């Protein structure tokens, strides 16, 4: 099983979920990890390492080939130097909303330096990003209603 923590356009209901995840995901759990979340001027978010809460979903896939498509979307190539990738894929620990560990999962991160070079980047202090304008509480309750 392949696990990927998503906090932006790959979350259920966001712009890239249908194309990259919907037909291949076997489980989607509301979750969080530690980092810092930023809204970027290009209309999508970035996460860096940090000690704040970042909310999203832990997606589980049966087919690990999904990672190849996600790497392309996130402009990540493992053979390149970190500074040449838009995002870098790293494993981090993920937690359910009650604080229990869900284990390690892949997540796509930017470096703080990359984020600081993008004029107009804003830290999302509540740890939630939505291209739909939804708050974390509203989005999580909508997801619960669907399940």
C-alpha positions in Angstrom: 0.0 0.0 0.0 1.2 3.5 -0.9 0.4 6.3 1.5 0.6 10.0 0.5 -0.4 12.9 2.8 -2.0 15.7 0.7 -2.7 19.2 1.9 -3.5 21.1 -1.3 -4.9 20.5 -4.8 -4.8 16.7 -4.4 -7.3 16.7 -1.5 -10.8 15.4 -2.1 -12.8 18.2 -3.7 -9.8 20.2 -4.9 -8.6 20.8 -8.5 -6.3 17.8 -9.0 -8.0 15.1 -6.9 -10.3 13.8 -9.7 -7.5 13.5 -12.3 -4.7 12.1 -10.1 -6.4 10.3 -7.2 -10.1 9.7 -7.3 -10.1 6.5 -9.4 -7.1 5.0 -7.6 -7.5 5.9 -4.0 -8.7 3.1 -1.7 -8.9 5.1 1.5 -8.9 8.8 2.4 -8.5 9.8 6.1 -8.6 13.2 7.6 -5.2 13.8 9.1 -2.5 16.2 10.1 1.3 16.4 10.3 3.8 18.9 11.5 5.2 21.6 9.3 4.3 25.1 8.0 1.7 25.7 5.3 1.8 28.5 2.8 -0.6 29.8 0.2 1.4 30.7 -2.8 0.6 33.5 -5.3 0.2 30.9 -8.1 -3.0 29.6 -6.4 -1.7 26.4 -4.8 0.0 25.7 -1.4 3.4 24.6 -0.2 4.4 22.9 3.0 7.8 23.2 4.6 9.2 21.3 7.6 8.2 23.0 10.9 6.4 22.5 14.2 2.9 23.9 13.3 -0.1 21.6 12.5 -0.8 21.1 8.8 -4.2 19.5 8.0 -5.1 17.4 5.0 -5.9 13.8 4.0 -3.9 10.6 4.1 -4.6 8.9 0.8 -3.9 5.2 0.4 -3.4 3.7 -3.0 -2.9 0.0 -4.0 -0.8 0.8 -7.1 2.5 2.5 -6.3 2.7 3.7 -9.9 0.5 6.6 -8.8 3.6 8.1 -7.3 5.1 8.5 -10.8 2.2 10.7 -11.8 2.3 12.7 -8.6 6.0 13.2 -9.0 5.4 14.7 -12.4 2.6 17.0 -11.1 4.8 18.2 -8.3 7.9 18.7 -10.5 9.9 16.2 -8.5 12.7 14.0 -9.9 14.6 12.0 -7.3 17.8 12.1 -9.5 17.9 16.0 -9.4 19.4 18.1 -6.7 16.8 19.3 -4.1 17.2 22.9 -5.3 16.2 21.9 -8.8 12.9 20.4 -7.8 9.8 22.5 -7.2 8.8 20.1 -4.4 10.8 17.3 -2.8 9.2 14.1 -1.7 9.9 13.0 1.9 8.5 10.6 4.4 6.9 12.2 7.6 4.8 10.9 10.4 1.0 11.4 10.0 -1.6 11.6 12.7 -5.4 11.1 12.8 -7.5 13.9 14.2 -7.4 12.3 17.7 -3.5 12.5 17.7 -2.9 8.8 17.1 0.0 8.0 14.7 -1.0 6.7 11.3 2.6 5.9 10.5 4.9 7.3 7.9 3.7 8.7 4.6 5.1 10.5 1.6 4.5 14.3 1.4 5.7 16.9 -1.1 7.6 19.7 0.6 9.2 23.0 -0.5 12.2 24.4 1.2 11.7 27.6 3.3 14.1 29.3 0.9 11.9 28.5 -2.1 8.8 29.8 -0.3 10.5 33.0 0.8 11.5 33.7 -2.8 7.9 33.7 -4.0 6.5 37.2 -3.4 3.1 37.2 -1.9 3.4 33.8 -0.1 1.2 33.8 3.0 1.5 31.4 5.9 -1.7 29.6 6.6 -1.6 29.8 10.4 -4.7 27.6 10.9 -2.9 24.8 8.9 -5.5 24.5 6.2 -5.5 25.5 2.5 -8.4 25.4 0.2 -8.7 26.5 -3.4 -12.5 26.2 -2.9 -12.5 28.8 -0.1 -13.6 26.2 2.5 -12.4 26.3 6.1 -11.0 23.2 7.7 -14.1 22.6 9.8 -16.5 23.0 6.8 -14.4 20.8 4.5 -14.0 18.0 7.1 -17.8 18.1 7.9 -18.6 17.9 4.1 -16.3 14.9 3.8 -18.0 13.2 6.8 -21.4 13.7 5.2 -20.3 12.0 2.0 -18.9 8.9 3.8 
